[in-house]
Every structure is written in C-alpha cells, then in structure tokens.
Amino acid sequence: MELPEIMQQQVFAVAGDTLNPEKYAYKIKQGLLEHGYTVHAVGKELASFNDIPGDIDIIDLCINPVKGLALIRECTKPFKCIVIQPGAESEELLSYLNEKNLPYIEGCVLVGLSVYAKDKNS
C-alpha cells in the first residue's frame, strides 16, 4: 500500500503522545479528525491496539521504536497497513515486520493529509 491508498482508508490508530500539542502524534491525530477520519489514540489514551473497538485500517507509529515494536508484537487485531513515521523506525522493528510479513511503509501521514486526504478529492 502506498500513501495515496492509505489516505483513502477510514480508521486510523495513532501510536504516540496524542495529548501533547507539541508532538507529531497529536498533530497527526488532530489533522485526521479535521479531515473526517475515525481516529483511535494508543500510548497515552489507550494502552494497546487491542483496546480499540471495531476494525483498524491503518496503524500509524509516531512513537519510540522500542515502544512501537512492543505495541505491534502484542497486537492481535487485523489491519491493512502500518505507517512508520520518520524517527519511529528501527532495524529491529523493520526486521520484525518483514519476518512476520506485515504490510508497512515508511512515510508521513501529515504529508498524506496535505496531498491525498479523502476530503481533498470531493
């Protein structure tokens, strides 16, 4: 999945500090909400992706790579793709995702919102 297709999905799970306006996770969460996406916040608001009611389309990792890897390892919910924000990647995380054959891209949802947000095409 590439960024344009990711931005056509509806339900995002953002992992990171979604309560601090200075943090990118907060900015991503707010941007997604402003564009009409369904957003669940993991890290500061929910403890796990497994705590999210219903389905997840996209997991957005905007969190320390060690914490991100731990969240992905424990995730039992199906999802379509993981977006790894700049700074949230690590060799260990990428190795795990490749080993488990989990779909991911390294990219930025904020860029996706500015160029490909669903409401941009209406």
N, C-alpha and C positions, 0 to 999 in steps of 0.2 A: 504494500500500500504506500502511495506517495502522499505528500502533503495536501494536494488538491482533493484527493479522495477522502482523506482523513477529515478534512473540514466539512465534508458532506454528511458525516455521521452526526448523531444527536446526543448521545450520552457520554460525557467525559468524566473520568475520575482523575483529579489533580492531586498528586502527592507532593507535599511540601508545606511550608509555613504560609497557609492561606489566610491567616489572621493579621499579619503584619504588612501594612500598605507599602513598606519599603522593599518587600521581597517579590521576586518574579512570580512565585506561585500565586500570590494574592492578585497580582496584575492579570495573570492568565485567567484565574477564576472569574474575576470581575469582567474581563473582556468577553469571555464565553457567555456569561449570564446576560450581558448587554446585547449580545447578538442572538439571544433566544435559545441557546443550548441548555440542556439539562446538565448540571454540574454537581458532582459529589467531591468533597474535600477530605483527603486522607492524610494523616500525620498529626495535625493539630485538632481537627474536628472529629473525624472518625479514626479509629485505631488501625483499621485494616480494610482492604478492598472487599473482604468477605462480609463486612458490616453494611455494605451498600445494598439497599433493597432493589430488586429487579436486575436487569441486564446492564452491562457496561459495553460500550462500543470501543472507546479509546482510553487507555491509561496514559497519563502524562506525568513523567517523572521529572520533577523540578525539586529534587531533594538530594541530600548527600548520597553518593553512590552506594555506600555500605547500607544505609537505611533503605534505599530503593531496592537493592538486591534482596534484603530481608523481606520486604513487602511483597515482592514478586514471588519469592520462594514459597511463601505461605498462601499465596492467592489460589483459591480453588474455583473462582468464578470464571466463566468463559469471557473472552474479549476478542476484538478483531485485530487490534494493533497497539503497540506501545510506542509512544514518542519519548525519546530521551533528549531532554533539553541540554543545551551547552553547559558543561560543568557537572552534569548528573551522570556522566558516563565513567566507566572504569573497565579495565581489561577483564576483571572478574565478572562484572555484570554482563558484558558482551559475550564472554565465553559461556556463561550460564544460558543466556538466551539462545545462542547458536546450538549449544548442546541439547537443549530441550525443544529446539526447532520452533521457538516462539517468534511471531512476527513483530518486527520493530523497525523504526527508522530513527536516525539522529537528526533532529530538526527543532524548529521553534514554533510553537503554537501561536505566539504573538505575531510572527510573520504570516502564518497561515490565516489568522484573523484579518490582517490588513489587506491580504490579497484574495483569499479564497472563501471567506466566511459565507455561510449559506444565504444570509440576507443580502449579500452583495450581488447575488445573481437574480434577485427577484425584481 
